[in-house]
Amino acid sequence: PLANTAIVANLPYILPNEVIGDITYEPYGALVGGSDGLTFYRELAKQILALPPANRPQTLLLELHPVTASEVKKTFSPLGTCKIINDSASLARLLIVTPLQP
């Protein structure tokens, strides 16, 4: 069971039209999160919601793409309180979800 655990994830979130320049040396699948950048976030939320409440992790820490941060927050809001943290450039960069609700 995942109860009393945290999940920390840096999921692929780049939009397909953003794969240019010096990031092209990375594997495409490690960067691009589907056509809207949200494919892997939706799948993670779906998998966690499918768990029995007692087996869900207590905390999620997810790296964000500033462009899709508000959509990711909406995706995970059924799981608990969501807070977006900005990076040093004042861009939305981290989503903290806690506590996860049954």
N, C-alpha and C positions, 0 to 999 in steps of 0.2 A: 504493500500500500504506500501511497505517496503522502499520507497524512503527516503533518509536522515536518514537511520538507519544503524546499523552495526550488523553483525552476528558473534558471537563468538562460536566456536564449538570445542569440543574434541571428535571427532568421533572414533568409534572402528577402530583400525589400525594395531593391532598385527597380525602377520602371524600365521597360525594354528600350525606350528611346534615350536613356541615360547611360547606356553602355558604350562609352566613347573614350578616346584618349588613353591615359595610362592605366585604366582599370581593365582593359581588354585582355590582359595576360591572365586574369583570374578565370576559372571555369564559369561559364554563363549560368549554369544551374546553382552555383554558390552565391550568385549576386541577385538575380532577377526573381522577383516574387510574383510571377504571373503578369497578366496584362495590366493589372491595376496595382501591383505591388503588395497585395493583401492575401494571396492564396495560402501561404503557410500560416499566417496569423489566424485565418478562418479555420483552417484544419486543426490547429492546436486548441483553439477555443472549443471546437466541436468535440474533440477527443476528451478534453477535461470535463465538459458538461455531461458526457456520456458515462463518466465514472460515478460510482455510488458516492454520495456526499462525504461519507467518512473516509473515503480513499483519495479525495482531492488534495492537491498540495495547498499549503497555507499561504504561500506568497509566489508571485510571478514577477520577474524582472526582465523586461523585454527592450532591446534596443529598437529605436524608432527611426523612420525616415521622416523628417519634418513635414514633408508634403502630405503624408498619409496618417500623421499622428492622431488626428481627431477621429478618423475612421477606425483605427486600431483601438482607440479608447472605447468607442461605441461597441465594437466587437466583443471586448472583454468585460464590459460593464455588467452583464448578467452574472458574472462570477464574483463580484465584490466591488470594493471602493477602488477607483482608478485615479491615479495621480500622475501627471506628466511632469517630468523634470527636464529643464533646459540645460544645454551644454554651455561652455564658456563663451560661445558666440550667440547666446540667447536663442538657440534653435531647439525645438522639442527633440529630445534624444533618448529618453528613457521613460518607460511606463512601469509603474509599480502598481500591482493589483494585490490588495490584502484587506481584510481576510477574505478568502474565497468562501462564498456563501453556498449552502446546500440548495 
